[in-house]
Amino acid sequence: MGVLVQQLLNVAQLGAVYALIALGYSMVYGIIRLINFAHGDIFMLGGFIGLLIGVRLPWLPVYVMMPLAMILTALAGVLVERVAYRRLRNANRMSVVITTLGVGIFLENLVRLTVGPETRQIRSGMPTASVAWLQGHLGVYVTWDKVLIILVSFSLMAILWLVVNRTLVGTAMRAVADNKDVVPLMGVNLNLIIAGTFAIGSALAAAGGIFYGQAYALDPYMGIDLGWKAFIAAVIGGIGSIEGAVLGSFLLAGVEVATVAYLSSNLKNGIAFGLLILLLLVWPWGIMGKPGMRKV
Amino acid sequence: MKSALLLPILLVLSGCKPKGDELKIGVSAPLTGDISALGQSTRNAITLVQEEASAGLTLGGRQMKVRFIVEDDENKPESTATVFQKLISQDKVVAIIGSQSSKCSNAGAPIAEAARIPQVTPWSTNPNVTKGRKFIFRACFIDPFQGRVVAQFATGRLKSRTAAVVFDVASDYNKGIAEVFRDEFTRLGGRIVGFETYNTKDTDFSAQLTKVKGANPEVLFLPNYFNEVPLQVQQARKLGLTATILGGDGWDNPELVKLGGAVMDGAYFSNHYSPDADSPVARTFIAKYTARFKAVPDAAAALTYDSARLLLQAVATAGKADPRAIRDALAATSGFQGVTGAISFAGTGDPVKGAVVIRIEKGKFVFDSAVNP
């Protein structure tokens, strides 16, 4: 029992990090049909920005450091879109994909050169004691920082859902997603909406990066593997769908942890991704995705 | 017309002026990448040897300058292969030092062997690196010995009966030493209650460690590198695992305690030497290194230093800058006094030498016990 609950909490923590990254992939794709392969590196950049703020201003509490890092990363995301992607908005798909890959490699090397290649951890000052109630009643060791990571991630996702579904900006975003050629004619500033999408996606990725740096560790190349996994989670959930990105992330984390717990840690990636390929064969649009209904 | 253009280009590419008065030795090191801290120690050790050898060597009546060419292999097998090829065909080195990790040395060794260029790896402990090869040597002991040392330490000094292992299955070093430990621990009457794997660059080990926690072992063996071990120990402790933590020589870098802090206290690992080693060679080296680089040398630095000096001694014995003669002189080495102990090659590229067990106390590496083969 205790071990099962412990593993479920491991799934929640890993899934929350995947979801924070996957949302950025999904939103950007939903709005301008662009798969931003540099997004994993934005996640990494966000983690390092958090680390640098923590190192330079160690007296800053984590609830100030985090929003600050999220804002700075959002600016970086907007800058990347402005400098590298905007001109290519109507270029052929291959050029765009290559540009996003190039931006990713640029960011990795930028961080490696400025911060160094060593593995780093963010010392957050968050409580690392185990939650006494859980330990007493279930024999489960869960530290408070883990609980906070899960709670804050879920809150951020809830806020995002509200912004997209209940505000004017969200309506405009959904309208652009539906048809980006007609919406500007209605007086909506297309560039602003797209920049906003990049900003939100990057800010969420930064939150994920900071959590990751607290729970695990940061290194300049971590965005590659995690970016791929989050991207796959977004595709599984149905890329373009916010609920899908979250669902796909927890599903992927669940399959990974279950493979380790009940089969063999040797098979983790093999089984996880094998299952996901099977899933996509049955459900090619992803769980929450809609089949494209474009007319020729 | 075309060939008239091509000729000067070819001459430039082939480095038209052959320099006969320079003895070139290649070094393949992980200057960037996941274990770049170790690449830095490699470079520091080579810098010391380079300075000591500034007078050069007299070979066959000719004065030769010694030049080390240090290349970055990023701790990636494919980059190591490129580095070896470049050093051999372009720089025309007479010997190569490196690489550090076993997976990289395993990638470089076939190239050196085929080109008949002697290679001395300082820190690669996986048995396959030298197996069946005539030109490949190492300055360190091999994993079967190290795995046995740790297993004996666990059952003997710690008197533990149950153990779990969590290791990187994608790396030759980690996998090899984990398997030897498992076999030896079982042979000594202990029980392995967990044998879990992960992949290089993973940072979340909670699923594996939760499983290990369920089996509640007395010792947890983590034969992994210094950049990952602190995360594993932190996550294990956060899950309430109280086992004594053990490791291998892959732990030996200051980064281990910098990243892990107090959580690493009370852990043990087997190593090539201890920074409080007490031989004249070791004392001189440690003093020189500490003064010059403001850091205590790790085992990789000590072994790189030994490898380079071993090689220079072999060149002097051979009396000429000929790779085959150097190889024969290396193979005949006996009783070489290095920082990491006496090195003799008894018919293979693997030296006969002892190990030490180090205990971590308040962020410092402290000598615990010595084991001889």
Interface residues (C-beta under 8 A of the other chain):
Chain A: V3 Q6 Q7 N10 Q13 L14 R112 G116 P117 E118 T119 R120 Q121 T128 S130 Q135 Y141 T143 K146 Y212 A215 Y216 A217 D219 Y221 M222 D225 E256 V257 V260 A261 S264 S265 N266 K268 N269
Chain B: T32 G33 D34 S36 A37 V169 E196 T197 Y198 N199 K201 T203 D204 S206 A207 Q208 T210 K211 K213 G214 N227 E228 L231 K238 L239 G240 E255 L259
